Each structure stands twice: as structure tokens, then as C-alpha cells.
Amino acid sequence: MPWPLATRAALASKGAGGARCRLDPAQLKELEKVLDAGPAASGWEADQCWTLARIAEVIHRRFGEDYTLAGACLLLHRMGWRVQVPARGPPSATRRRSPRGGTGSGPS
């Protein structure tokens, strides 16, 4: 016996769950350019590592949105960035590139 129409509609996917991104597509592109330019271009000259705190600060300064560190991490993940942990020092956010030059989506 086929499912009633109302039940099928209730079971239909409503898309990905979770909070919506507070940055629009143009702002995401701008953020990507800022991150690609490196921390020194945003005023952090002590080292060349992006940290979640620095990225959250850039988002606040440029777009007026407050992100927690966890929220900034999720945003970067959605943008295709992954955390890389160097042999020494704190983790930094970097974009993984595939051998073809695009953004990799495999395991980090």
C-alpha cells in the first residue's frame, strides 16, 4: 500500500540541518580573499598562522558578526578549509588543495 501524500511530504528532506550562515555569498568570497592574503595583511605580523581567534576577529571587524571559535571552525569547514597542526606550535587554518588544483574534500 503506498504512503499517504501527507506522510511523504512530512518525510521529505528539508535540506541540511544546523544554523544558517550569517555571511552572504559575497561576504564569504571576501573572507576567502582575506584569508588567502595571509595574517600579515590583516595586521598580525608576529607569525604567519591563522588561528580561529584571529579569523573570528576578522569576521567581526569586516562584517560585524560575532562568531565563537567553534562557529568559526564550522564556517571554515563549510568553505573548504581544514585545520593543519604543524610539528610545533598551535593549529592553523589552511586550504587543502587537491592535485588538480581545486579544493580537496578528502580526509585531512
Buried (B, 14 or more C-beta within 10 A) or exposed (E): EEEEEEEEEEEEEEEEEEEEBBBEEEBBEBBBEBBEEEBEEBEBEEEEBBBBEBBBBBBEEBBEBEBEEEBBBBBBEEBBBBBBEEEEEEBBBBBBEEEEEEEBEEEE
